[in-house]
């Protein structure tokens, strides 16, 4: 019975633990057994916190026995990308270099909040080095592998997060998204992923990459779990200086409010030009289900992507300059050489990018006066093969690693909230995601639309059948 | 300089010592590749006319 529970939702696990149908310890042990059995092939976990998990589970079971009301995630296992601080572990951020750091002395805010809601942390997850990655291939820990086809990428940089959830090791994982690092792996591994509004969730205790673009958020196999985990980690945190002082209502209570009355359009132009047929078909499917016939242009999306690309290079290089000076040989070469190039870019490019950013934000917000939700592909294609270096989009050969996020970058550039939702096509082994995009601070609307699509069977996130 | 208005090799020559970096031959070749990609993005970005009065977004709030 508990095995089936682990293939289901965190919501169902919590209900079973609250009613005593299953114990938190049983669930935690099952998750630890799954990790032991499957992690060798999936490459999802880099650290397993077994003792902590069992102690936490025992505390939840004891609380239930004493009549204490349990949280919404009671007994639900979760794991975090290894750029989140976890007490006792060095915060690797996917690197060899950070393994020399002292172990974290406090948990990241979001880790603490997940546990306060009843979640049971079972470990830390593989990721692209320093989050500068869209593939899920880590030069030091090996690649995370797509649970739906081991020969294909998970996407990155939250690749371990996606492998752990799609592989049935945990129902929820936390990741980070600077340019698409939640949405790209959600697309490739067939998951729901939420990149909230910039400044919504605390990044305290999260190793940075590009401060002006960094977001954190959950990946899950159901929209209910996505909303539950989002609700669990909401709230002010003075430890994150960029967190906005904007009231945050929980999203779970409004998930079933329906989509009637919402003005939904799909993005054309740039978002169609670089998309393979599979990506366009996925948006067609979702748009048709939502009766969204209108197509709108996000003017300047290609320039926005370029500006985000340059800001990422420059801010990332500034963050890592000292490490580039002293430990260049310990970087993944693919990451190192992009960072070195970033350190050399002219300042005028950066200023132009930041000026354009304000204009693009204003023009996009104007678009949201006429629409509530925009739809776009999450990735230009399904998951490439591991090791694939190039692909052809719009008739041009491009590097895979920097270009898998070309549909996600223009949106995180101005901090819009996005839910990635997976679409499956009969006969295909791999899914592809659609971005459900809302105006700033309207995560609730994007989640509502995703929930309605899931209920209608248009999008879904099954556990992979591992062979 | 060649006829190319953007010369990444020259940029690498100047900035490696300025930044205090040590770059291997292999790393240098890839750095040049990434500089060329960045220059393509910058070309697109710089083709947009922005007014002098337009403010940058150094501290960004959606």
Interface residues (C-beta under 8 A of the other chain):
Chain A: X197 X198 X199 X212 X242 X244 X300 X302 X303 X305 X306 X307 X309 X310 X313 X321 X324 X325 X328 X333 X334 X336 X337 X338 X340 X341 X342 X343 X344 X345 X346 X349 X351 X352 X353 X354 X355 X356 X357 X358 X359 X361 X399 X402 X414 X415 X416 X440 X441
Chain B: X11 X12 X15 X19 X20 X21 X22 X23 X26 X27 X30 X31 X33 X34 X35 X37 X38 X40 X41 X42 X44 X45 X46 X48 X50 X54 X55 X56 X57 X58 X59 X60 X61 X62
